[in-house]
């Protein structure tokens, strides 16, 4: 299994949903960075289960233990090892599906690939493994802060309820004021009501998360196989339940004409002694901050589509590992909609991707 993400800034994860702990090792963390443990823990709290009535009822403190790579509150440049212990597993809830393949889960593919699977909560395929991504993403954010780069994700659609695609029309300071993490308070209330209804019915619902990255310099990403949007897309598509990725105008722009889509350039400052090149910007940003696979200095924005969670608290038809037809009734505690808790995961993957690209860019400038 490939358990490592990144090129220069890397994360290797380990653990299972119902194992002793989930953790990881971050390598390539620049030395001398102030490690804000309160901030890291706050990022985990945004992903933590049981935080509202529209998330899973599983209660976990999700307290991170940093094991290495830090001295007197600063990163040393050595690998940073960490763990988050599992404390509230109900493994017996899964005894009745030990030999059954849950529809649209990884049960069947894992079993066929490895000849063995951990049926307790999905084991390695569980979304609980994303804890390690959030910790590593928080570390990446601490570095990006020093470069003036910020990353903000929010829920833009749940079911058929959606907000305006244009992030300029939203007050992003309102994202954390509601359990859905949507910047539109009225739409957020509608989304919350829908998720609560779906939860009562034992069903699930999907949606879309938007992400905005500001402050990126020109030059991140490679012109051929390391295109920045391809790196971001790969990072997002590695998240559980993600089914689609688009950046800039995305699929909507495919129906436009080139005269509508092109971003015209404009000079916003003249060359000086200290800055021999003019500062150039674009009048519009339909490209989403990336052109030719390389960041152009404008805001980077993209959207990530999440399918409805595959675990339904209702009767479903399936087969067992011997191929016999079976009826299954799943027990346990599950999210009716993954989006509210996926917002910090999207941010974390974006942060690691951008920091990795930034380190690669700087290594090529030496």
N, C-alpha and C positions, 0 to 999 in steps of 0.2 A: 504493500500500500504506500502511496505517496503522501507523506504526512508533513512535508515541509513546504512553506510558502515563501517566495521572495528570492532575490538574487544577492544583494549585499545586506539588506535588512531582512532577516529571515525569522520565521516562526515555525518551530516543530512542535506539534501537539501530541498529547497522549490522554488516555482515559476513556471510560464508557459511562453511559447515563446512570447505571446502577452499580458502578464500581466504587472503589474507595475515594477516588478523587479525579478531577479533570485538571490538566495542567499543560505546561509548555516550556520551551526554552527559546528565548529571543537572542539571536546573535546579530552582530553588526550595529548594536546600539552605540551611537557616538558617546564618547567619554565626557564627563563633566556636566551632564544634564541633571538639573535638580529633579529628583524623583518625588513627585507630589502624590503620596499614598492616598490622601483624602480624595483627590481628583480621580485616581484609578478606581477607588472603591465606589465613587459616585457614578462612574460609567457602568460598573457592574450592577449597581442598583437599578439603572434604567433597563437592563436586560433581565433582571431578577424575576423569577416566577412569583405569582401570588401578590402582585403589586396593585391590582385593582379587580373589580368584579367581572371584567371582561377578559381576564387572563386565566391561566391554569390555577387551580387551588393548591398546587404543590408549594410548600413553604420551605425556602432555602435561604440562609443568610448570605451565601456566596461571598464569604470573606477570603480575600486573596492573601497568601503567604509568599512573600518574596524571599527566595532562598540564596541567591548569589548575585554577583555582578554589581553590587551597590555598597559603597563605603561612605560613611558620614553623610548620608542623604543624597549622594551623587552617583551617577553611573560611572563605572570604572573602565568601560570598554570591553569587559569580559562578558561571557554569556549570562543572561539573567534568567534563572530558573524560577518557576513559581508553580503553586498548586492552589486549587480551590476544592475543598473537601465536600463530598456529597453527604448530607446528614438526614435527608428525609425521603429515602426511597421506599416505595411500596411494591417490592418485587413480586409479591404473591398475586398482585392484580393481573399479572401476565401469565400465570400458570396455565390458564385455560387456552392460551394461544401458542403454547410451546411448539406444537407441530403444525400450526396453521400459518399460511402466508397472508398477511394483511394486504388488502387491495391498495395499489399505488404506493406501497412502502418499499424499502430496500430489502425486505425479508427474503424474497425469492432470489434476487440477483446476488445478494451476499452469500446465500446458501449454495447456489450453483457455482459461484466463483471460488469460495474457500472451503466448501464442504462442511461448514460449521457456522453457527450464528448465535449471538447473544440475544435471546428473545425478550429480555427485560428492558422495556422501553426503547428497543431498537439498538441497544448497545452502542457501538461506535458510530452508527448512522444517526443517532439522536441529535436533535438541535441543541441539546445541553452541551455538546462539545464546543459550541460557539463561544462559550465562556472564555476559552483561551484566546480566541480572536479579539474579544473585547479588551482583555488585559493588554495584549500586544498592541492593539490599536490605540489604547490610552497612552502607552509609552511612546508610540509614534507621534501622537498629538502633542506631547510635551516637547518633542524636538521641533515639530512644524511650527509651534508657537513662536519659537525664536527666529523663524524665517518669515513671520507674518502671514502664514498660511492657515486658514481656518476651514473647517468642514462641518456642514450642517445638513442633516437629513430630516425628512418629515413625511408623514402619511398624506398622500394626495388623493387616494381613492380607496374605498372599501365597497365591495360589491359594485353596484351601479351609482353609488354616491361619490362624486368627485368635485374637487376644487379647481379653480382656474390653473392652467398649466404654467402661466407666467409667474415666476417666483417674485418678480418685482411688485406684484399686486398683493403680496402677503406680508404681514408683520411676523417675521420669523422668531421674534422674542416670545410669541405666544405658544410656541410648539409644546413646551413642557407644562403648560397650564391646564392640560386635559389629558385623560388616560389614553386617548387615541394617538396623541402626538401629531395633531393637525393644527396648522396656523390659522384656520378659519373656525372661530368658536361655534358658529351656527351649524356648519357642516360637521364639525367634530361631534356635536350632540346627536345629530342624525346617525353618524357612523356608530357611535357608542350604543344607541338604541338598537340599531340593526345587529350589532355583534351580540348584544345581550339576548335578543330574540333568537338568534341562530344558536346560541349556547343552550337556551332552554329547550330547543328542539333537538338537541344532540347532534346538530349539523355543524358545518364550518363554512367560512367565506374567505375569499382572497382579496387582493387589491394591489395597489401600486405605491411605492415609496420613491420620492424625488430626493436628489442630493445636490447640494451646491458647494463648490470648492472655490474659495477666493484667495487671491494673493499669490497664485502660482507664477513663477517666472517664465519667460519664454525659453523653450528648449527642452522641456521634459518629454521623454519618449524617444523612440528610435524610428528611423524612416521606413524600415522594412518589416521584420517579424516582431519587433518590440514596440509597435505603435502604442501610444499611451491609452487610447480608447480600447484597444484590444486587451491591454493589461487590466484596465478597470473592468471590462466585460468579463474576463476570465475570473477575476476576484469575486465579482457579484454572482456569477453563475455557479460558484463553488458553495454558495450559501444554501442551506436546506430550503426547499420549497420554491426556489427562484426558477422562473420559467422564461423570463425575457429581460433583455437589456437594450436600451437605446440612449443615445446621447445627442445633444443639440435638439433640433426639431424632430429627429428620429423618423419613425414611420409616417408621422403626419406630414413631414416635409417631402415625402416621396411623390405626393400629388401636386407639388408646386412646380413652377417653372424656374429655370436658372436665374432669371432676372429678379425673381422674388427671393431666392435662396441665398444668393451671393452676398458676402459681407464686405462692403467697400472699405478701403483703408483711408485713414486720415492722420495727419501729423498733429500731435498735441503739444510738442515742444521742439525747439530748434536745437541743433548741435551747440555744445559749449566746450570750453577747454577741458573741463572735468568729464564731460559726457559727449564724446566726439560724434556719436550717432544720434539722430533725432528719435524722439519717443513717438512710436506709431501705435495707433489703436484702430479698432474697427467701428464703423457707425452702427452696425447691428451685430448680433452674436448668434445667428442661426446655426453656426458651426459648433456651438457649445464649448468654445474655448480651445478646441483642438483642430488643427489643420495639417494634413499630410502625416497624421499620427503623432504630431509634436504640439505641445502646448504653445499658444500664441500670446499669453499674458492676459487674456480675457477670463471672465468667470467660466469655470467648467461646470456644466450641469448635465445630469443624466437621470434616468428613471429605471426602476427595477420592478418587474412584475412578479408577484408571489401568487402561487396557486392556493386554493383552499387547503387547509391542513388535511392530511389523508386519514387521520384517526377520527372516526365517527362513532358517537355513542348511540348507535342504532344497529339493528341486525343487518348483516351483509353476507353475501354468498361468496365462497372461496373454495380452495382445495387444501388438503394437508400435504405434507412433504412426500406422501406416497401416491399423490394424485387423486385421492378420493374426494368427492364433493363434500363440502362441510358448510355449516352455518356458524357464523361467529358473532359473538357479542363482546365487544371490547369494554373492559373496565378501566379504572384509573382516572388520572387527572390530566386534562389536556386543554390546549388553547383552542378556542373556537375561531380565532383569527390571529395569525402570527405577526401581523404588521406592527402593532404597538411596541412589541419587544424586539422586533427586527430592526427598528430605526438605529439604535446604537451599533448593531452588527454591521449594517451598511456603512456607517461612518467609520467603524474600525477597519474594515477592509479597504475603504478608500484611503484612509490615513496611511496604512501600511504600504499600499501601492504607490502613493505619491511620495512618501519618504524614500522608498526603495528607488524610484525613478530619480529623485533629487540626488541621492548618493551616487548613482551611476553617472548622472550629469556632471556632478562635481569631480568625480574621479577622472572623467575625460577632459577636464579643464586644467589638470595639473601640468 
